[in-house]
Amino acid sequence: MASHTYEEILRLTENFSEKYIIGYGASSTVYKCDLKSGKAIAVKRLYSQYNHSLREFETELETIGSIRHRNLVSLHGFSLSPHGNLLFYDYMENGSLWDILHGECRLLKPSTQNAFGCWASATNSLV
């Protein structure tokens, strides 16, 4: 698994600036982080103020960390911190499946923006 420090990610995302946010969850925020190597990763920052955060973090490491499938984003590493634990995933350039299924079709090529074309492009991009 990849090894990145909390301080390194904090610096690269400019203290988790809003401009790097690519998604939200009930107990986390996801940021795009461009590493020094030029590779982009998605950093999921779990909020430490929730009592269930540690258990959620452990469960995600156990499940997602052990699954490898071509249609699932891969977990590459993690970082532990009193300020919030971090999970490192592949960055998805075209957004998530949720974005495509719930109207974020504008991320696709203009020629595919009718309802059927959007769905067809979305399903083809997953395969």
ABEGO torsion letter per residue (X at the ends): XBBBBAAAAAAAAGGGBAAABABBBAABBBBBBBBAAGBBBBBBBBBAABAAAAAAAAAAAAAAAABBBAABBBBAEBBBBAAEBBBBBBBBAAEBAAAAAAGAAAABBAAAABAAAAAAAAAAAAX
